[in-house]
Amino acid sequence: MSFCDHCEGQRFDRAQVLRALRATRKRLPRPGAACSADQALAMAIEAVRSLEIPHLERIEDLADGQVVH
């Protein structure tokens, strides 16, 4: 199965975010150590924010709009 560039990009972006979140989970303090939900979320947000996710143009923004999706 193949995907259009837009869908392929979304699959790649999703995988990249999931890898970053899993790596962040490993950096969280072990159970019993002090780590609030706010601290854990802040770490997750920073991990995703640090990713370089490319911008994809929306189909409506293309000149002819004749893209099969």
Contacts in CASP RR format, 6 or more apart in sequence:
PFRMAT RR
TARGET T0000
AUTHOR 0000-0000-0000
METHOD contacts of the structure
MODEL  1
MSFCDHCEGQRFDRAQVLRALRATRKRLPRPGAACSADQALAMAIEAVRS
LEIPHLERIEDLADGQVVH
2 8 0 8 1.000
3 9 0 8 1.000
3 11 0 8 1.000
4 67 0 8 1.000
4 68 0 8 1.000
4 69 0 8 1.000
5 56 0 8 1.000
6 56 0 8 1.000
6 59 0 8 1.000
6 69 0 8 1.000
7 69 0 8 1.000
9 54 0 8 1.000
9 56 0 8 1.000
13 53 0 8 1.000
16 51 0 8 1.000
16 53 0 8 1.000
17 48 0 8 1.000
17 51 0 8 1.000
20 47 0 8 1.000
20 48 0 8 1.000
20 50 0 8 1.000
20 51 0 8 1.000
21 44 0 8 1.000
21 47 0 8 1.000
21 48 0 8 1.000
23 47 0 8 1.000
24 43 0 8 1.000
24 44 0 8 1.000
24 47 0 8 1.000
27 43 0 8 1.000
28 35 0 8 1.000
28 40 0 8 1.000
28 43 0 8 1.000
29 35 0 8 1.000
59 65 0 8 1.000
59 67 0 8 1.000
59 69 0 8 1.000
END
